[in-house]
Amino acid sequence: MTIYHGSTIPVKKPEILKSQRMLDFGEGFYTTSNKEQAKRWAELVSAKHKTNTRVITEYKFDYNSAKKECKVITFVKPDSMWLDFVCKNRSGSIPVDPYDIVIGPVANDQVYTVVVLYEQGIISKEAAITELKVRKLYNQILFHTDKSLGFCHYLNHIDLGGK
């Protein structure tokens, strides 16, 4: 399968980098199977770093082989297990038994608001899940270990130019 990473530079050799922010699925190298989502990420990173460059890097992801050799968890939709997993990662409560690869919906800005309301006890888990189900969510694929990156192979990059 072809997957994408949005950034300000081509990433020919992905790495697991430490993040200063608590992210949905923890630290690692984030990709998506949706090119438009990668474009949005490139735009966000470009704006954050105040650069005028946006790049989508394409990779071949050998999912079937990775599933045989790595510990993979897949969330098909934003359900109770996904919500708990995202909340734990965003709070810094790293799972005791980490996964090599995590696949599931992206908690974008609208979704993040729902997650925060749930974390603060303002809405119930059931209300949060109901709200999340009506959102159009793209996926993200996190490579959490160096072993998992062995299944992510650079294909090409697309320079989107400046904005």
PAZA-355431 format. One record per residue (C-alpha): residue in three letters; residue number from 1; z, y, x. Coordinates in steps of 0.001 Angstrom, whole numbers, plus 500000, padded with zeros to 6 digits. Layout:
% residues N
ATOM  rest   nr      pz      py      px
ATOM   ALA  NUM       Z       Y       X
...
This chain:
% residues 163
ATOM  rest   nr      pz      py      px
ATOM   MET    1  500000  500000  500000
ATOM   THR    2  499356  503569  501153
ATOM   ILE    3  502382  505847  501300
ATOM   TYR    4  502770  509513  502255
ATOM   HIS    5  505174  511866  504017
ATOM   GLY    6  505115  515627  503489
ATOM   SER    7  506112  517904  506359
ATOM   THR    8  504974  520794  508537
ATOM   ILE    9  503581  518536  511271
ATOM   PRO   10  501799  515181  511455
ATOM   VAL   11  504353  512397  511933
ATOM   LYS   12  502480  509683  513810
ATOM   LYS   13  505630  507865  514914
ATOM   PRO   14  508317  508055  512215
ATOM   GLU   15  511955  508098  513293
ATOM   ILE   16  515313  507739  511592
ATOM   LEU   17  516799  511229  511911
ATOM   LYS   18  520312  512384  511110
ATOM   SER   19  520371  514730  508143
ATOM   GLN   20  522713  517652  507639
ATOM   ARG   21  522361  517216  503877
ATOM   MET   22  523470  514311  501721
ATOM   LEU   23  520267  512803  500321
ATOM   ASP   24  519507  510480  497381
ATOM   PHE   25  519249  507281  499369
ATOM   GLY   26  521055  508298  502568
ATOM   GLU   27  519673  509033  505999
ATOM   GLY   28  516301  507782  507084
ATOM   PHE   29  512596  508455  506867
ATOM   TYR   30  511463  509398  503347
ATOM   THR   31  508006  508658  501972
ATOM   THR   32  506368  508298  498558
ATOM   SER   33  503419  506432  497082
ATOM   ASN   34  502444  509632  495237
ATOM   LYS   35  500247  512045  497228
ATOM   GLU   36  501138  514989  494950
ATOM   GLN   37  504843  514389  495593
ATOM   ALA   38  504172  514404  499353
ATOM   LYS   39  502295  517694  498954
ATOM   ARG   40  505282  519160  497116
ATOM   TRP   41  507609  517978  499901
ATOM   ALA   42  505323  519575  502514
ATOM   GLU   43  505454  522859  500592
ATOM   LEU   44  509260  522720  500317
ATOM   VAL   45  509717  521968  504022
ATOM   SER   46  507269  524719  504951
ATOM   ALA   47  509140  527245  502795
ATOM   LYS   48  512533  526105  504107
ATOM   HIS   49  511459  526517  507739
ATOM   LYS   50  509406  529635  507004
ATOM   THR   51  506257  528184  508536
ATOM   ASN   52  502693  528439  507392
ATOM   THR   53  501841  524784  507967
ATOM   ARG   54  501802  521914  505501
ATOM   VAL   55  500789  518369  506393
ATOM   ILE   56  500639  515073  504545
ATOM   THR   57  500816  512033  506795
ATOM   GLU   58  499443  508757  505403
ATOM   TYR   59  500787  505314  506302
ATOM   LYS   60  500071  501708  505497
ATOM   PHE   61  503241  500065  504221
ATOM   ASP   62  503267  496271  504398
ATOM   TYR   63  505665  495866  501490
ATOM   ASN   64  505287  492095  501114
ATOM   SER   65  506147  491414  504756
ATOM   ALA   66  508962  493965  504708
ATOM   LYS   67  510478  492327  501644
ATOM   LYS   68  510579  488983  503486
ATOM   GLU   69  512163  490355  506674
ATOM   CYS   70  514256  493327  505543
ATOM   LYS   71  517000  493988  503064
ATOM   VAL   72  515197  495918  500300
ATOM   ILE   73  516588  497367  497089
ATOM   THR   74  514244  498677  494391
ATOM   PHE   75  515232  500851  491455
ATOM   VAL   76  512457  500719  488855
ATOM   LYS   77  513887  503519  486718
ATOM   PRO   78  516827  505924  486744
ATOM   ASP   79  519424  503567  485284
ATOM   SER   80  523172  503181  485769
ATOM   MET   81  522849  501391  489126
ATOM   TRP   82  520405  504046  490431
ATOM   LEU   83  522692  506883  489293
ATOM   ASP   84  525740  505320  490983
ATOM   PHE   85  523752  504709  494181
ATOM   VAL   86  522427  508297  494319
ATOM   CYS   87  525867  509775  493587
ATOM   LYS   88  527487  507686  496333
ATOM   ASN   89  524876  508740  498869
ATOM   ARG   90  525008  512418  497887
ATOM   SER   91  528805  512394  498201
ATOM   GLY   92  528642  510797  501647
ATOM   SER   93  530048  507456  500478
ATOM   ILE   94  527664  505303  502467
ATOM   PRO   95  527358  501801  500994
ATOM   VAL   96  529274  499138  502921
ATOM   ASP   97  526219  496892  503023
ATOM   PRO   98  523315  499246  503800
ATOM   TYR   99  519720  498432  503025
ATOM   ASP  100  516778  498589  505426
ATOM   ILE  101  514513  500010  502700
ATOM   VAL  102  515376  501737  499420
ATOM   ILE  103  512724  502354  496754
ATOM   GLY  104  513253  504279  493548
ATOM   PRO  105  512880  507494  491560
ATOM   VAL  106  513203  510900  493227
ATOM   ALA  107  516072  513067  492058
ATOM   ASN  108  514086  516323  491958
ATOM   ASP  109  515629  519720  491075
ATOM   GLN  110  515754  519046  487313
ATOM   VAL  111  517163  515584  487876
ATOM   TYR  112  519635  516913  490431
ATOM   THR  113  521133  519201  487764
ATOM   VAL  114  521731  516189  485510
ATOM   VAL  115  523313  514273  488410
ATOM   VAL  116  525636  517202  489204
ATOM   LEU  117  526686  517519  485552
ATOM   TYR  118  527501  513801  485548
ATOM   GLU  119  529386  513982  488876
ATOM   GLN  120  531487  516875  487552
ATOM   GLY  121  532351  514930  484399
ATOM   ILE  122  530567  517414  482132
ATOM   ILE  123  528281  514744  480685
ATOM   SER  124  528788  510996  480395
ATOM   LYS  125  526860  508402  482341
ATOM   GLU  126  525059  507397  479138
ATOM   ALA  127  524032  511011  478432
ATOM   ALA  128  522837  511427  482019
ATOM   ILE  129  520725  508274  481871
ATOM   THR  130  519268  509291  478494
ATOM   GLU  131  518315  512697  479944
ATOM   LEU  132  516839  511119  483083
ATOM   LYS  133  514640  508739  481091
ATOM   VAL  134  512667  511611  479562
ATOM   ARG  135  511801  513126  482958
ATOM   LYS  136  508586  512335  484792
ATOM   LEU  137  509878  510962  488068
ATOM   TYR  138  507920  510109  491183
ATOM   ASN  139  509138  507482  493594
ATOM   GLN  140  510508  507700  497078
ATOM   ILE  141  510590  505013  499717
ATOM   LEU  142  513320  505364  502325
ATOM   PHE  143  513097  503574  505650
ATOM   HIS  144  516725  503381  506679
ATOM   THR  145  516514  501342  509901
ATOM   ASP  146  514288  501113  512955
ATOM   LYS  147  513500  497532  511904
ATOM   SER  148  512095  498785  508587
ATOM   LEU  149  509887  501364  510322
ATOM   GLY  150  508012  498442  511874
ATOM   PHE  151  506346  498011  508472
ATOM   CYS  152  505199  501648  508241
ATOM   HIS  153  501954  502227  510195
ATOM   TYR  154  500276  505595  510737
ATOM   LEU  155  496794  505876  509213
ATOM   ASN  156  495856  509541  509089
ATOM   HIS  157  497115  513010  508364
ATOM   ILE  158  495812  515790  506152
ATOM   ASP  159  496304  519405  507180
ATOM   LEU  160  496825  521368  503980
ATOM   GLY  161  496641  524666  505828
ATOM   GLY  162  498751  527701  505091
ATOM   LYS  163  499708  528998  501716
